[in-house]
Amino acid sequence: MTFQIEQILLIKNKAYLLTRSLNDNIRFKLSDNSLLGDFEIENWFDIPKAKDENGNYRKDNFAFVLKNERDTERIKEGDILKLSDVYVGIVESFYTVSGVIGSVLECGTGMLDINTVLTYNEKKWKITKNNLLIGRQKDTELQKSVTENFWFLYNLEPIGHTTKPEVGKKLRVIQNGC
């Protein structure tokens, strides 16, 4: 999920980023470890009331607060930044019949990309497949729970070991395998 910076406001020692979402499907849940680009943001957002050029209320504008006010020196209007989270939670983890590791991860800021590396206690896993269906499409209660909890199913490839991640743990997200 990406946002374009429209305005930066400093109010009472807080730096607010007024943004425009560049995505059609705008659903996210912030945590204490959320990032906008490389910048830490507070676990807070607002949807400011604003109208477009036709007088209609906008549905694509969001306000975020930077944790570090000095980060405003590195951000400028027009920048496009991706919303992400430092950690994702493990809801379920299993081996398939073919030996592939499948994991349901809680990802409040949206689906993770293929080749994203996840780590916990010096063990690493790489996402090899994403956007997999959890359960049966016609199981409406399960699908509702999946949507409400920001759960996504991934295939993971262990790096240097053969174990699956443990349910209930938090994995650190390392973008682009760095």
C-alpha positions as CSV (number, residue, x, y, z in Angstrom):
1,M,0.0,0.0,0.0
2,T,1.5,3.3,-1.1
3,F,0.9,6.9,-0.2
4,Q,2.0,10.2,-1.7
5,I,2.9,13.0,0.6
6,E,0.7,16.0,0.0
7,Q,1.6,18.2,3.0
8,I,3.9,18.1,6.0
9,L,2.6,20.0,9.1
10,L,4.4,20.6,12.4
11,I,1.9,21.1,15.2
12,K,2.8,21.2,18.9
13,N,6.1,19.2,18.4
14,K,4.4,16.6,16.2
15,A,5.0,16.1,12.5
16,Y,1.9,15.2,10.6
17,L,2.0,13.7,7.1
18,L,-1.1,14.5,5.0
19,T,-1.1,11.8,2.3
20,R,-3.1,10.5,-0.6
21,S,-3.5,6.8,-1.0
22,L,-2.4,5.5,-4.4
23,N,-4.3,2.2,-4.0
24,D,-7.9,1.4,-4.7
25,N,-8.4,-1.1,-1.8
26,I,-7.5,0.9,1.3
27,R,-7.5,-1.4,4.3
28,F,-4.7,-1.5,6.9
29,K,-4.1,-1.8,10.6
30,L,-1.2,0.1,12.2
31,S,1.0,-1.3,15.0
32,D,3.6,0.3,17.2
33,N,6.2,-0.9,14.6
34,S,4.6,0.5,11.4
35,L,6.7,2.4,8.9
36,L,5.8,4.8,6.1
37,G,8.8,4.4,3.8
38,D,11.8,4.1,6.1
39,F,10.2,6.4,8.7
40,E,8.7,5.2,12.0
41,I,5.1,6.3,12.5
42,E,2.9,6.3,15.5
43,N,0.1,3.8,15.9
44,W,-2.4,6.4,14.9
45,F,-4.0,7.8,11.7
46,D,-6.8,10.1,10.8
47,I,-9.0,10.6,7.7
48,P,-9.1,14.4,7.4
49,K,-12.2,15.8,5.8
50,A,-11.4,17.3,2.4
51,K,-13.2,17.8,-0.8
52,D,-12.0,17.2,-4.3
53,E,-12.3,19.7,-7.2
54,N,-15.9,18.6,-7.8
55,G,-16.9,19.3,-4.2
56,N,-17.1,15.6,-3.2
57,Y,-15.6,14.3,0.0
58,R,-12.3,12.5,-0.7
59,K,-11.8,8.9,0.4
60,D,-8.1,8.7,-0.4
61,N,-6.6,11.1,2.1
62,F,-4.9,10.0,5.4
63,A,-2.9,11.7,8.1
64,F,0.0,9.9,9.9
65,V,2.3,11.1,12.6
66,L,6.0,10.6,12.5
67,K,7.6,9.3,15.7
68,N,10.7,11.4,15.0
69,E,10.0,15.0,14.1
70,R,13.5,15.4,12.6
71,D,12.6,12.9,9.9
72,T,10.7,15.8,8.2
73,E,14.2,16.9,6.9
74,R,14.3,13.8,4.7
75,I,10.7,13.9,3.4
76,K,9.3,16.2,0.9
77,E,5.9,16.8,-0.7
78,G,5.3,14.5,-3.6
79,D,7.3,11.6,-2.2
80,I,5.7,8.2,-2.6
81,L,6.1,6.0,0.4
82,K,5.1,2.4,1.1
83,L,3.2,1.5,4.3
84,S,4.8,-1.5,6.0
85,D,5.3,-3.2,9.4
86,V,8.6,-4.3,11.0
87,Y,6.9,-7.5,12.4
88,V,4.2,-9.9,11.3
89,G,2.5,-12.5,13.5
90,I,2.4,-16.2,12.9
91,V,-1.2,-17.4,13.0
92,E,-0.6,-20.9,11.6
93,S,2.4,-22.8,10.2
94,F,2.4,-26.3,8.7
95,Y,4.2,-28.6,6.2
96,T,2.2,-29.6,3.1
97,V,2.2,-33.1,1.8
98,S,4.9,-32.1,-0.7
99,G,7.1,-30.7,2.2
100,V,6.5,-27.0,1.5
101,I,6.1,-24.8,4.5
102,G,2.8,-22.9,4.5
103,S,2.2,-20.1,7.0
104,V,-0.7,-17.8,7.7
105,L,0.6,-14.5,8.8
106,E,-1.1,-11.5,10.3
107,C,0.0,-8.5,8.1
108,G,-1.9,-5.4,9.1
109,T,-0.3,-3.2,6.4
110,G,-1.1,-5.6,3.6
111,M,0.2,-8.6,1.7
112,L,4.0,-9.1,1.6
113,D,5.8,-9.5,-1.7
114,I,7.4,-12.6,-3.0
115,N,11.2,-12.8,-2.1
116,T,10.6,-10.9,1.2
117,V,12.7,-12.4,3.9
118,L,11.4,-13.0,7.4
119,T,13.5,-13.7,10.4
120,Y,13.2,-14.9,14.0
121,N,16.1,-15.9,16.4
122,E,18.6,-16.0,13.6
123,K,16.4,-18.3,11.4
124,K,15.3,-17.0,8.1
125,W,12.5,-17.8,5.6
126,K,11.9,-16.4,2.1
127,I,8.4,-15.9,0.7
128,T,8.1,-18.0,-2.5
129,K,4.3,-17.7,-3.0
130,N,1.7,-15.2,-1.8
131,N,-2.0,-14.5,-2.3
132,L,-3.0,-18.1,-1.6
133,L,-6.6,-18.8,-0.5
134,I,-7.2,-19.7,3.1
135,G,-9.8,-22.4,3.4
136,R,-12.7,-22.7,1.0
137,Q,-14.1,-19.6,-0.7
138,K,-17.6,-20.6,0.3
139,D,-16.7,-20.7,4.0
140,T,-18.0,-17.2,4.7
141,E,-17.3,-17.1,8.4
142,L,-13.6,-18.1,7.9
143,Q,-13.2,-15.6,5.0
144,K,-14.7,-12.9,7.2
145,S,-12.2,-13.7,10.0
146,V,-9.4,-13.8,7.5
147,T,-10.3,-10.3,6.2
148,E,-10.9,-8.7,9.6
149,N,-7.6,-10.0,11.0
150,F,-5.5,-9.2,7.9
151,W,-4.4,-12.8,7.5
152,F,-2.5,-13.9,4.4
153,L,-1.3,-17.4,3.4
154,Y,2.2,-17.7,2.1
155,N,4.6,-20.5,1.1
156,L,7.9,-20.1,2.8
157,E,11.4,-21.4,2.0
158,P,13.7,-21.9,5.0
159,I,17.2,-20.4,4.5
160,G,19.9,-22.6,6.0
161,H,17.5,-24.9,8.0
162,T,14.4,-27.0,7.6
163,T,12.0,-25.9,10.3
164,K,8.8,-24.0,10.1
165,P,8.2,-20.8,12.1
166,E,6.4,-21.2,15.5
167,V,2.8,-20.2,15.9
168,G,2.4,-17.1,18.1
169,K,5.8,-15.7,17.4
170,K,6.5,-12.4,15.6
171,L,8.8,-12.5,12.5
172,R,10.8,-9.5,11.6
173,V,10.2,-8.4,8.0
174,I,13.4,-7.7,6.0
175,Q,12.4,-6.1,2.7
176,N,14.2,-7.2,-0.5
177,G,16.2,-9.8,1.4
178,C,18.5,-7.2,3.1
